[in-house]
């Protein structure tokens, strides 16, 4: 028997930003901008890209007992989401180099979660543009689609410039502006006139 597909056409949101809408009540994701790395019928995985921690990258280097260049060590780590918060994920420009676990997400962005990239970053041989998160955001099958149906997220095509060059506090408004939306104009009680 052939496979029956109930979802006429699955649209992957990989390489998109999810911008939290004002009505999203999950404290983990209030005001979050998530970069979706993977999205398929089995669920989705993404990284919050606008929540810097009070922890410099140097702490990871020290944990791995790596010597590192002082100015690299001062960059902040980001909280990528509530799942596996002890694991590091590096989002970086695609194509510069491949590391052990590098996966290409788009023509511009790759994700690497292997230790070899951390060793290279410590000695300034890593990618020229990157962010390192601890943890990730994950959704089970159909869960993200359900949240989207409830207008929890604004979906915006990914943009490497927002990812790597926009200050953390401006990433949500920059992403929304890409599709012509001013976040300041959205209220939490939209639709309850």
Secondary structure as the mmCIF struct_conf table of DSSP 4:
data_model
#
loop_
_struct_conf.conf_type_id
_struct_conf.id
_struct_conf.beg_label_comp_id
_struct_conf.beg_label_asym_id
_struct_conf.beg_label_seq_id
_struct_conf.end_label_comp_id
_struct_conf.end_label_asym_id
_struct_conf.end_label_seq_id
HELX_LH_PP_P HELX_LH_PP_P1 UNK A 2 UNK A 4
BEND BEND1 UNK A 6 UNK A 9
TURN_TY1_P TURN_TY1_P1 UNK A 14 UNK A 15
STRN STRN1 UNK A 16 UNK A 20
TURN_TY1_P TURN_TY1_P2 UNK A 22 UNK A 23
HELX_RH_3T_P HELX_RH_3T_P1 UNK A 27 UNK A 29
TURN_TY1_P TURN_TY1_P3 UNK A 30 UNK A 31
STRN STRN2 UNK A 33 UNK A 40
TURN_TY1_P TURN_TY1_P4 UNK A 41 UNK A 42
STRN STRN3 UNK A 43 UNK A 48
BEND BEND2 UNK A 50 UNK A 50
STRN STRN4 UNK A 52 UNK A 56
TURN_TY1_P TURN_TY1_P5 UNK A 57 UNK A 57
HELX_RH_AL_P HELX_RH_AL_P1 UNK A 58 UNK A 63
TURN_TY1_P TURN_TY1_P6 UNK A 64 UNK A 65
HELX_RH_AL_P HELX_RH_AL_P2 UNK A 70 UNK A 73
TURN_TY1_P TURN_TY1_P7 UNK A 74 UNK A 74
BEND BEND3 UNK A 75 UNK A 75
STRN STRN5 UNK A 76 UNK A 79
BEND BEND4 UNK A 82 UNK A 82
STRN STRN6 UNK A 83 UNK A 93
TURN_TY1_P TURN_TY1_P8 UNK A 94 UNK A 95
BEND BEND5 UNK A 96 UNK A 96
TURN_TY1_P TURN_TY1_P9 UNK A 100 UNK A 101
STRN STRN7 UNK A 103 UNK A 104
BEND BEND6 UNK A 106 UNK A 108
STRN STRN8 UNK A 109 UNK A 112
BEND BEND7 UNK A 114 UNK A 114
HELX_RH_AL_P HELX_RH_AL_P3 UNK A 115 UNK A 122
TURN_TY1_P TURN_TY1_P10 UNK A 123 UNK A 124
BEND BEND8 UNK A 126 UNK A 126
BEND BEND9 UNK A 128 UNK A 129
STRN STRN9 UNK A 130 UNK A 139
TURN_TY1_P TURN_TY1_P11 UNK A 141 UNK A 142
HELX_RH_AL_P HELX_RH_AL_P4 UNK A 143 UNK A 149
TURN_TY1_P TURN_TY1_P12 UNK A 150 UNK A 151
STRN STRN10 UNK A 153 UNK A 157
HELX_RH_AL_P HELX_RH_AL_P5 UNK A 160 UNK A 165
BEND BEND10 UNK A 166 UNK A 166
HELX_RH_3T_P HELX_RH_3T_P2 UNK A 168 UNK A 170
HELX_RH_AL_P HELX_RH_AL_P6 UNK A 171 UNK A 178
TURN_TY1_P TURN_TY1_P13 UNK A 179 UNK A 180
HELX_RH_3T_P HELX_RH_3T_P3 UNK A 183 UNK A 185
TURN_TY1_P TURN_TY1_P14 UNK A 188 UNK A 191
#
